[in-house]
Amino acid sequence: MKILLIDADSTIPNIPLMKLSTYHKDKGDEVKLVRANLPYYPNRKKKLFFPEEADKTYCSVVFQGNKEYIRGKNIIFGGTGVDLTTNLSDEIEQGEPDYSIYPDNDTSYGFITRGCIRNCPFCVVPRKEGYIHKVADINTIIRHKKVKFLDNNILAYSKHREILTELVEKNIRCQFNQGLDIRLIDEVNSNLLSKLNYMGEYLFAFDSWSYKDTIEEKIEIIKWRKPWQLKFFIYVHPNMKLEETIKRVKWMKEHKCLPYLMRDISCWDSKYSKFYIDLAAYCNQPSFFKKMDFISYLEIIRNRYKDKKRIDDNIKLWRENE
């Protein structure tokens, strides 16, 4: 049988597709992966993708709305962008991922735990994966010299200290790229995090200005941090007060932490959409964020736009709400 795997929009190797590849290759089937490379951003141009015919076709979609751009007959769809209930069979799930279908990849990916203890309104993890629970050991995930763990809240797992200790003792080059819950930082796990052979910045989240006091308390426990070594996801929704979003951004600069502005999809249709776009461009480029304030950045990019009023409006919004 000819098996076609379609990766609609993943930015990293897609684990379910890799496990499907292993399953079908073990059965003697011919497997081919194609990547549609559909963007998440709703304001980006998207082309229709017409896959070649195969005996069986699977398509994984991460972001909602992208399924409609994959056109073909008898395609089996799955992924968070399709629904939260479709899962691989136990037999396929327990198989090893076939990294050969992503030949340029040099990093392992996987989950030690699934689920979360939180119930953030913008997050599908609790509905999709339930309460936090362990699903794999470290040694079953690592296939390369580097590994990125996709756990949504590893510090909430009751035995996370044992996991961090193992990573330290084995000197594994690693990253928890979905972020760490700073509200769960204590002296012990902070010390363990400092000893990891870590890649890039340590990622946390600052989703609401109401978390400020807790974050300031916890950040003092991370005594080993260097300037700009911590990065915080800054979730933004049109219903949030603009002044509180600006406060979070300014807090980042005052504490020499990097922000990564994560806009809810509804931001693109909001009255402040252009402000959010420019603020994200500023926050998500460390070379600008470290060296200048937002207004200085806007003056630098003024020549990009024929509509100079956009810059003036954004400067006014910032000043009115800071």
Steps between C-alpha positions, in 0.01 A plus 500: 500500500603858434457713811500880479556707813410870481648740752268798460663757724743360758811706564679202659500129413147369545503214751170331397607497135838352592327225699264431210806469277656240731175304515455482123866435420490207743212364291708533184319805366664780300482825697542856374475828694404833343484833680235755407668770712173683567556802727319550830449873454154574357626807313759299306417381150424128489502285190281197448692175525403211272683182606584219262288187515600212725344183632464669838552864595535651847514873573596662829375855561623702798322832448126550463385607157783338307311179425292676234814568294578128459292367212473134407294185527491257792753691715511396865538822700623536856669751729402785728396709200233240414365375833611415853384141507662317208803304618732236360421141587691358796707283265615798294543731801736255668727483195819701456497816286661472158726807482623398153199672342647830628857451369622851588397474865769463769286517814279252686149602609261343744285512810606371840162610633167595349229722641505791745372607842389841373185593310604804298207617282712522183659154534360170368743276691273414798214409265725302267739331743339525843682534830877474495635146479820329387505339155867422425848465643782727385695219335204407278490853356863582427628405154737793440760701692236766565144466629206737533234387743144602413352462851250771581573518873785271605542677839144399593591131479554359849833336405640779288804533727602144415465578130708817525763314704527233230545766231773665708683176573494392135597852383232489232482802271136596545220754505140510624374702208135532608610693807531444874245610761682764703231478770640153583862608537664419832859491627547134407371498143659839433838357595444199274397720208820700540705183456333383179694496174236735366438636151403864465297700750295346779136549400225604741164677460359834616141463379338762721611812687333348807794253518754779551552464875537123477743527210710758684510274804598192299754672280702583810543126557668473160813664635722341235331671207701729276358805321269398216531129589129473583229537238129540573207423274272806511150388406289778347125509437290798384293473819809567711564858606760654273667670793559164668658355186731800485582463870607140443723601210660781702548261794700273270737777405541622860591147615714418194277213392402435140132505401336294230164654416245228423192648338165327523359445152225753578766775511507508120142624481523745791515878477858487629619238249775719353619595847524132598691420180760769562526425871558131424766587243677711763468253787590191299824640362752509788744712300247785507341434839830504689625823345202732479148579617189440290463859378861505377432175316190649335701797378754263343234307309301810398636488145360149450146630477343733249238569765703705750185545707539139615821587683353817649193310619712229662721753675188674631351169623820411683528840668134508601519157662849476647 
